[in-house]
């Protein structure tokens, strides 16, 4: 198993972020091949950090090989290119991690 975990801090424009994220970005992300499961969670509370998290997105893949194949796909590149469009709604770019 391998995952991409994306952590978004509180947006400066929640309404704009929500609209673009759920109407444009998520549909693009769902086209990425080899996704085994996905989740989008709203953060209610954090501890031991000064970061004010808002959303956490997880994309799960069968293995690091399938994750790497997915990242090199056209669909992944389209979603990544659209990620830039979210920046105008955020104070900081999202934190992106890959774990196994």
N, C-alpha and C positions, 0 to 999 in steps of 0.2 A: 504494500500500500504506500502511496505517496500523496501529499496534499499541497495545494497552494492555499495559503491563508492570507487574506487581505484585510488589514485593519484600517478603518477610516475614523479619523477624529471628528468631533463636532463640526459640521459645516458652517460657514459664515452665512450661507443662504440655504436653509433647510428645504424650503419649498422648491427652489431651482434644482438642488441636488437630488431630492426625491424624484422629481419629475424626470430628469434626464437619466438618473441611475436605473429606475424601474421601467421606464418606457423605452429607453434606447440601449443603455449599456448591458443590462441583464439579458435582454433578448439576443444581443450579439454574443455574450458569453456562453449562452446555452447552445450555441451552434458549434462550440469548440468540440472536436472529436475526442472520444475516449473518456469523457467524464462519467465516472461510475455513480457519483452522487454529488449533490450540492446543498449548501445551506446558507441562508442569510439570516443573521441574528442581530437584533437591536441590543445594544449594551445598556444595561440598567445601572450597573455600578461597577467600579473598578477599585482595586486596593493596591497599595505599594507602588503607585506611579502618579506622576503629575500629568500624564496624558489624559485627555478627556475623550475617550473612545465613544463612537456613535454606532457603527455597524461593524460586524465581522462576517466576512464571506469565506466559505471553505469550498474548494473544489477537490474532490477525491478521485484518484486514479488507481488503477489496479497495481501499477508499479512505477518506478522511476523511468523505465523505458517508455511506457505509454504516456507518462507526463511529458517527457522530452519530445515525443512525437507530436503531442497536442500543441506544445509551445512553438513548434516549427510550422504549424499549419497556417494556412491563409486566414482561417476563422479566428485563430488566436491573435494573429497580427492585426486583424480588423478591430478586435476588442481592445487590444493594447493601444492602437492608434486613437480609438475613441476615448480612452482613459484620460487623455490630455484635455478633452472637453469638460471633464468633471472638475479640473483644477480651479476653474473660475469660481466654483461654489465652495471651495475648501481653503482653509488657512494654510494647511500643509498637505503635501502629497501623501497618499496612503502608504502604509508600511506593508511590504509584500514579502512573505516568507515561503520557503519550500521546505517541507519536512517529510521524513519517511517513517 
